């Protein structure tokens, strides 16, 4: 598989760019779509977009995306391919009616509205001569994701859609937990769809009262209905604070995670760590979850000290990366160790790392150029046992290492 391209942020000559350098965009970011998030509650907009000939659908089965026969690209299909599963008018009712007609015995198709390609960045869908979708002043080709995982009352129609798509020579990518060989813009759509589908799958019940919830706003919100039509009769459900004073309606979560390239005090070495489950010689930057009441900079210092014993002084944020496995946001930073005892490695606090080492920048530079691979991948061609291996360019860890060896932190002029 050839190396995927990475998203590119348009160059500019702004004051911030002149001072800090060009903005870095990481894999899984760079969506070509205008999400039009304020229209997700408008069922007329959603239904019109769903029914338009230019609408493109990403079908997912057990979080695995539908891809072309060579697995190199996502396979977007038309509404006619998914209607046997979704029905022809899935967004016919407004949220109020959906809540009033809630029936916990029925499995509702999960359809995500991803956005509209209003800048013609994606290949046109729907064939030649198809006019773009227009709603008020918004113009472009709509994109949706549909979860056809067989379950509940939708098992039979889901299996029919899956079989029909496979007969077309398409397949669901299930070779690895993450697909990092997609073109950058497709990877961003996949990341958005996967994170939302996973969140919906993990939240079928209300966190406040434990009763079953209902997906609304095209899969970006879940509510706890006050009534249930299960069994053919409308019955009142148990009281829930989400319908009253608390109003903590369930929205998608994002887990912030810090990941950091740590420089030595003199700027000549980089701190990298290795977990026990990783292949021998495979090292990466340190990382950990941001905790409540903690700044990004504080989290960087805490995680580095807890995992390696190294004490970090100054921290600078570099870039971020959506990581939909399941719903993290990797916040990339560069930190610098305090001199003297601050650079001493001590692994006695947190047993997460098997080892941590200081590598010279030339060692890291060589690994970045010739020895990159994701976990589970074979040794790169020409690599030897005992030589440092690091993550590939699609990982923010790689971009952080590259920024350090390229002297990114020296761009700033004070």
Secondary structure as the mmCIF struct_conf table of DSSP 4:
data_model
#
loop_
_struct_conf.conf_type_id
_struct_conf.id
_struct_conf.beg_label_comp_id
_struct_conf.beg_label_asym_id
_struct_conf.beg_label_seq_id
_struct_conf.end_label_comp_id
_struct_conf.end_label_asym_id
_struct_conf.end_label_seq_id
HELX_LH_PP_P HELX_LH_PP_P1 UNK A 2 UNK A 5
HELX_LH_PP_P HELX_LH_PP_P2 UNK A 9 UNK A 11
HELX_RH_AL_P HELX_RH_AL_P1 UNK A 15 UNK A 20
BEND BEND1 UNK A 22 UNK A 22
HELX_LH_PP_P HELX_LH_PP_P3 UNK A 23 UNK A 24
TURN_TY1_P TURN_TY1_P1 UNK A 27 UNK A 28
BEND BEND2 UNK A 33 UNK A 33
STRN STRN1 UNK A 34 UNK A 34
HELX_RH_3T_P HELX_RH_3T_P1 UNK A 37 UNK A 39
TURN_TY1_P TURN_TY1_P2 UNK A 40 UNK A 41
HELX_RH_AL_P HELX_RH_AL_P2 UNK A 43 UNK A 51
BEND BEND3 UNK A 52 UNK A 52
TURN_TY1_P TURN_TY1_P3 UNK A 53 UNK A 54
STRN STRN2 UNK A 56 UNK A 61
TURN_TY1_P TURN_TY1_P4 UNK A 62 UNK A 63
STRN STRN3 UNK A 64 UNK A 67
TURN_TY1_P TURN_TY1_P5 UNK A 69 UNK A 70
BEND BEND4 UNK A 71 UNK A 73
STRN STRN4 UNK A 74 UNK A 74
STRN STRN5 UNK A 76 UNK A 77
HELX_RH_AL_P HELX_RH_AL_P3 UNK A 79 UNK A 86
TURN_TY1_P TURN_TY1_P6 UNK A 88 UNK A 91
BEND BEND5 UNK A 93 UNK A 93
HELX_RH_AL_P HELX_RH_AL_P4 UNK A 95 UNK A 100
TURN_TY1_P TURN_TY1_P7 UNK A 101 UNK A 101
TURN_TY1_P TURN_TY1_P8 UNK A 104 UNK A 105
BEND BEND6 UNK A 106 UNK A 106
HELX_LH_PP_P HELX_LH_PP_P4 UNK A 107 UNK A 109
STRN STRN6 UNK A 110 UNK A 117
BEND BEND7 UNK A 119 UNK A 119
BEND BEND8 UNK A 122 UNK A 122
HELX_LH_PP_P HELX_LH_PP_P5 UNK A 123 UNK A 124
BEND BEND9 UNK A 126 UNK A 126
TURN_TY1_P TURN_TY1_P9 UNK A 128 UNK A 129
HELX_LH_PP_P HELX_LH_PP_P6 UNK A 130 UNK A 132
STRN STRN7 UNK A 133 UNK A 135
TURN_TY1_P TURN_TY1_P10 UNK A 136 UNK A 137
STRN STRN8 UNK A 138 UNK A 147
HELX_RH_3T_P HELX_RH_3T_P2 UNK A 152 UNK A 154
HELX_RH_AL_P HELX_RH_AL_P5 UNK A 155 UNK A 167
TURN_TY1_P TURN_TY1_P11 UNK A 168 UNK A 169
STRN STRN9 UNK A 171 UNK A 172
BEND BEND10 UNK A 175 UNK A 177
BEND BEND11 UNK A 182 UNK A 182
HELX_RH_AL_P HELX_RH_AL_P6 UNK A 184 UNK A 202
BEND BEND12 UNK A 204 UNK A 204
STRN STRN10 UNK A 205 UNK A 205
TURN_TY1_P TURN_TY1_P12 UNK A 207 UNK A 209
STRN STRN11 UNK A 212 UNK A 212
STRN STRN12 UNK A 214 UNK A 216
TURN_TY1_P TURN_TY1_P13 UNK A 217 UNK A 220
STRN STRN13 UNK A 221 UNK A 223
BEND BEND13 UNK A 226 UNK A 226
STRN STRN14 UNK A 227 UNK A 228
HELX_RH_3T_P HELX_RH_3T_P3 UNK A 230 UNK A 232
BEND BEND14 UNK A 233 UNK A 233
STRN STRN15 UNK A 235 UNK A 236
HELX_LH_PP_P HELX_LH_PP_P7 UNK A 237 UNK A 239
HELX_RH_3T_P HELX_RH_3T_P4 UNK A 241 UNK A 243
TURN_TY1_P TURN_TY1_P14 UNK A 244 UNK A 245
BEND BEND15 UNK A 246 UNK A 246
STRN STRN16 UNK A 250 UNK A 251
STRN STRN17 UNK A 255 UNK A 263
TURN_TY1_P TURN_TY1_P15 UNK A 265 UNK A 266
BEND BEND16 UNK A 267 UNK A 268
STRN STRN18 UNK A 269 UNK A 275
TURN_TY1_P TURN_TY1_P16 UNK A 276 UNK A 277
BEND BEND17 UNK A 278 UNK A 278
HELX_LH_PP_P HELX_LH_PP_P8 UNK A 279 UNK A 279
TURN_TY1_P TURN_TY1_P17 UNK A 280 UNK A 281
STRN STRN19 UNK A 282 UNK A 282
STRN STRN20 UNK A 284 UNK A 284
STRN STRN21 UNK A 286 UNK A 289
HELX_LH_PP_P HELX_LH_PP_P9 UNK A 290 UNK A 291
TURN_TY1_P TURN_TY1_P18 UNK A 292 UNK A 293
HELX_RH_AL_P HELX_RH_AL_P7 UNK A 296 UNK A 308
HELX_LH_PP_P HELX_LH_PP_P10 UNK A 310 UNK A 311
STRN STRN22 UNK A 312 UNK A 323
TURN_TY1_P TURN_TY1_P19 UNK A 324 UNK A 327
STRN STRN23 UNK A 328 UNK A 337
HELX_LH_PP_P HELX_LH_PP_P11 UNK A 338 UNK A 338
BEND BEND18 UNK A 339 UNK A 339
HELX_RH_3T_P HELX_RH_3T_P5 UNK A 340 UNK A 343
BEND BEND19 UNK A 348 UNK A 349
TURN_TY1_P TURN_TY1_P20 UNK A 351 UNK A 352
STRN STRN24 UNK A 353 UNK A 360
HELX_RH_AL_P HELX_RH_AL_P8 UNK A 361 UNK A 370
STRN STRN25 UNK A 372 UNK A 372
TURN_TY1_P TURN_TY1_P21 UNK A 375 UNK A 376
HELX_LH_PP_P HELX_LH_PP_P12 UNK A 377 UNK A 380
TURN_TY1_P TURN_TY1_P22 UNK A 381 UNK A 382
TURN_TY1_P TURN_TY1_P23 UNK A 385 UNK A 386
BEND BEND20 UNK A 387 UNK A 387
STRN STRN26 UNK A 389 UNK A 390
TURN_TY1_P TURN_TY1_P24 UNK A 393 UNK A 394
BEND BEND21 UNK A 395 UNK A 395
HELX_RH_AL_P HELX_RH_AL_P9 UNK A 396 UNK A 405
TURN_TY1_P TURN_TY1_P25 UNK A 406 UNK A 407
HELX_RH_3T_P HELX_RH_3T_P6 UNK A 408 UNK A 410
BEND BEND22 UNK A 411 UNK A 411
#
